Amino acid sequence: MPTMKRLATLLILISTVAFAADADDNAHLLKTRETVWRAWFADDIVTLRDLVPAGTIVMSSDEAKWKNQSDVFREADEFHAAGGKLLRLEFPKTEVQRFGEVAIIWSVYILETETNGKRTVSTGRADEVFVLRNGHWTNPGWHTDNVK
């Protein structure tokens, strides 16, 4: 019987360590997701080049054309050049699915921007794909839609 107790204790310890590792990894993943969003609004192309790889595919509501990495960089630059500023970014609901070195983040987002003194609040949903490459997460694709 002492062997069964040791086995049960070992299984509990392993599951606790695995849960803590998943929580840490998800925290890093969610931090990377927020970094991508903030880098776009700040026109931080250095960070975007690191996190949004070549081959990226982006789909947005009400836009027929799918976008790629260069579109992402160009639109970030256009937003910033027009004086756009991010005032608020929130993800009130987020779910993460992990499949080895691939993760999908499903979210509801709220963002507030200001351009030329005009404030706009947008809410929507985002489905984002992340891939773990060389020890860090990259964001090679996403789909967003606005909730009206």
Buried (B, 14 or more C-beta within 10 A) or exposed (E): EEEEEEEEEEEEEEEEEEEEEEEEBBEEBBEBBEBBBEBBBBBBBEBBEBBBBEEBEBBBEEEEEEBBBEEBBEBBEEBBEEEBEBEEBEBEEBEBEBEEEEBBBEBBBBBBBBEEEEEEEEBBBBBBBBBBEEEEBBBBBBBBEEEE
